[in-house]
Amino acid sequence: MSRRIFVRAQADHIESLSKATPVAAIEELVWNSLDADARDVRVDILTNALGAVEAVRVSDDGTGIDAMKIDETFGALGGSWKRTATSTGFSGRRLHGRHGRGRFKAFALGSNVEWRTTVMADGETRSYVLRGDIADPGVFDLDFATAAATTGTEVFVSNVRANCDSLLNAAETLQTLASRFALYLKSYPDVRISFNGLPVTPVIVQKRTADYKLSLENGAEAKLEVIEWKRKFIGSGRLVFAGPDGFQLHEQSAGVRSGGASFTAYLISPRFPALNAENALVMDELNPEVRMYLDAAKKILKAHFLAAADEKLDEFRREWRERVDAFSAEEKKALIDILKKSLKTPLSRGPEI
């Protein structure tokens, strides 16, 4: 069987949806896998003999794409089945997608995309290959394939864009993905995501974490979880609004000085999904209720990093004393002489070392 699917939307609109950074496109493809009830999602960057990115592959063990509903799944932009659903069909996990746009983010990685998918139908597996080209973004070709043993989907992107070479910085890409999926992975510990064979998990790339409780004047409460990362990366220093199930709803710059620390702050409350549905979160300080949450969160963040700075100073003093205590009497005397010469005003007596 071979057939064509036509997306009911303007080509320039579809092409605009495909514009995203490579890591943002990968994030969206991973979300698609998770929305398909995948428990194991693998991202692989394939390189050529010169070490440049040749293709990107995102594979999962989810429920696959049902070709019998392919017009609904791919044909109607904005008509995704997820719009009327709140959780995945098998495991009941929270859905990320709503409008059926995520699949087009694959074109932000390259001009040719194949979805190789296997579903379970009538007690047996059925496999299909769906192909798309950014040159004709409103048209997809669907073909039967040899049935695979298990369900799942592989998105294979070729003829990649030049900016995909940024994905070769595995440390930054891994940390960025870990920050994006931190709360989700915490809420659903049976889910595994990997990037080039490395596990995407905050535990590996985080330096330390701290949890705080916010209590507002109106009696509302929220949780603030601060994760400090081992490495700096683009996108750190953000304040993320999330629901209690780990679903990230909105983010913005935290707007606080961290003393050079790379961090992400997650503000969590059961109230946020409703505020997000009202488009209140995107208004930030312009919405009085959101502003209360922001003010309280920023106040705690400032205190958090001030305390961290004091800890660093105390640690420096402790290490300095330990080093000096290990000096011999002659080395201490030499150190005092160096200090005397470096000061404009001579010391009246040697410092206590």
Residue pairs with C-beta under 8 A, 6 or more apart in sequence:
1 142
1 143
1 144
2 141
2 142
2 143
2 144
3 141
3 142
4 139
4 140
4 141
4 142
5 70
5 71
5 74
5 75
5 130
5 139
5 140
5 141
5 142
6 75
6 138
6 139
7 14
7 74
7 75
7 76
7 77
7 137
7 138
7 139
7 140
8 75
8 76
8 77
9 77
9 78
9 138
10 138
11 136
11 137
11 138
13 77
14 77
14 104
14 137
14 138
15 107
15 134
15 137
17 101
17 104
17 105
18 104
18 105
18 106
18 107
18 108
18 134
18 137
19 108
20 28
20 105
20 108
21 108
21 163
21 166
22 56
22 108
22 109
22 161
22 163
22 164
22 166
22 167
23 166
23 167
23 173
23 176
23 177
24 105
24 108
25 105
25 106
25 108
25 109
26 43
26 56
26 58
26 109
26 167
26 173
26 177
27 177
27 180
27 181
28 102
28 105
29 43
29 58
29 102
29 105
29 106
29 155
30 41
30 43
30 58
30 177
30 181
30 193
31 96
31 97
31 102
32 97
32 102
32 103
32 153
32 155
33 41
33 58
33 60
33 62
33 153
34 41
34 62
34 88
34 93
34 96
34 184
34 191
35 82
35 88
35 95
35 96
35 97
36 60
36 62
36 63
36 64
36 65
36 88
36 153
37 62
37 63
37 88
37 89
37 90
37 91
37 93
38 60
38 61
38 62
38 152
38 191
39 61
39 91
39 190
39 191
39 192
40 60
40 61
40 191
40 192
41 58
41 59
41 60
41 191
41 192
41 193
41 194
42 57
42 58
42 59
42 60
42 193
42 194
43 56
43 57
43 58
43 177
43 193
43 194
43 195
43 196
44 56
44 57
44 58
44 59
44 196
44 197
45 53
45 56
45 164
45 167
45 168
45 196
46 53
46 54
46 55
46 56
46 57
47 53
47 54
47 168
48 54
51 168
52 165
53 160
53 164
53 165
53 167
53 168
54 158
54 160
55 110
55 156
55 157
55 158
55 160
56 109
56 110
56 156
56 157
56 160
56 164
56 167
57 154
57 155
57 156
57 157
58 154
58 155
59 152
59 153
59 154
59 155
60 152
60 153
60 154
61 150
61 151
61 152
62 151
62 152
62 153
63 89
63 90
63 119
63 120
63 151
64 117
64 118
64 119
64 120
64 151
64 152
64 153
65 73
65 74
65 115
65 117
65 119
65 128
65 130
65 153
66 73
66 119
66 121
67 117
67 119
67 126
67 128
67 130
67 142
68 121
69 81
70 130
70 142
72 79
72 81
73 80
73 81
73 100
74 103
74 130
74 140
76 100
77 99
77 100
77 101
78 99
78 100
78 101
79 100
80 97
80 98
80 99
80 100
80 101
82 95
82 97
82 98
82 99
82 100
83 98
83 99
83 100
85 95
86 94
86 95
87 93
87 94
87 95
88 94
88 95
93 188
93 191
94 187
94 243
94 245
94 246
94 247
96 102
96 247
103 115
104 137
106 113
106 132
106 155
106 157
107 113
107 132
107 134
107 137
108 161
109 157
109 160
109 161
109 164
110 157
110 158
110 159
110 160
110 161
110 164
111 133
111 134
111 135
111 159
111 161
112 131
112 132
112 133
112 134
112 157
112 158
112 159
113 131
113 132
113 133
113 155
113 156
113 157
113 158
114 129
114 130
114 131
114 132
114 154
114 155
114 156
114 157
114 158
115 129
115 130
115 131
115 132
115 153
115 154
115 155
116 127
116 128
116 129
116 145
116 153
116 154
116 155
116 156
117 127
117 128
117 129
117 130
117 152
117 153
117 154
118 125
118 126
118 127
118 128
118 147
118 148
118 150
118 151
118 152
118 153
119 125
119 126
119 128
119 151
120 126
120 151
124 147
125 147
125 148
125 149
125 150
125 151
126 144
126 147
127 144
127 145
127 146
127 147
127 148
128 142
128 143
128 144
128 145
129 142
129 143
129 144
129 145
130 140
130 141
130 142
131 140
131 141
131 142
131 143
132 139
132 140
132 141
133 139
166 173
167 173
170 195
170 196
170 198
171 231
172 231
172 233
172 234
173 195
174 195
174 198
174 200
174 205
175 205
175 229
175 230
175 231
175 233
176 233
176 234
176 235
177 193
177 195
177 200
178 200
178 201
178 202
178 204
178 205
178 206
179 202
179 227
179 229
179 233
179 235
179 236
179 238
179 264
180 248
181 193
181 200
182 202
182 227
182 264
182 266
183 225
183 240
183 242
183 246
183 247
183 248
183 266
183 268
184 191
184 246
184 247
184 248
185 191
185 193
185 200
185 201
185 202
185 246
186 202
186 246
187 245
187 246
188 246
192 199
193 199
193 200
193 201
194 200
198 204
202 227
205 229
205 230
205 231
206 227
206 228
206 229
206 230
207 228
207 229
207 230
207 261
208 227
208 228
209 225
209 226
209 227
209 228
210 225
210 226
210 304
211 223
211 224
211 225
211 226
212 223
212 224
212 225
212 226
212 300
212 304
213 221
213 222
213 223
213 224
214 221
214 222
214 223
214 224
214 267
214 293
214 296
214 297
214 300
215 221
215 296
216 222
216 292
216 293
216 296
217 292
218 289
218 292
220 269
220 271
220 292
220 293
221 269
222 267
222 268
222 269
222 271
222 293
222 296
222 297
223 267
223 268
223 269
224 265
224 266
224 267
224 268
224 297
224 300
224 301
225 265
225 266
225 268
226 263
226 264
226 265
226 266
226 301
226 304
227 263
227 264
227 265
227 266
228 261
228 262
228 263
228 308
229 236
229 262
229 263
229 264
230 262
231 262
232 262
233 262
236 262
236 263
236 264
237 253
237 254
237 258
237 262
237 263
237 264
238 251
238 252
238 253
238 254
238 264
238 265
239 251
239 252
239 253
239 254
239 255
239 265
239 267
239 294
239 297
239 298
239 301
240 248
240 250
240 251
240 264
240 265
240 266
240 267
241 248
241 249
241 250
241 251
241 267
241 269
241 272
241 275
241 276
241 281
241 293
242 248
242 249
242 266
242 267
242 268
242 272
243 249
243 268
243 269
243 270
243 272
243 273
244 268
244 269
244 270
247 273
248 266
249 272
249 273
249 276
249 281
250 272
250 276
250 281
250 282
252 284
254 263
254 265
254 297
254 298
254 301
255 298
256 298
256 301
256 302
256 305
257 302
257 305
258 301
258 305
259 305
259 308
259 309
259 312
261 305
261 308
265 297
265 301
267 293
267 297
269 293
272 281
275 281
275 287
275 289
275 290
280 287
280 289
280 290
281 287
281 290
283 290
284 290
284 291
284 294
285 291
285 294
324 332
324 335
324 353
327 335
327 353
332 353
335 353
336 347
336 350
336 351
336 353
339 347
339 351
340 346
340 347
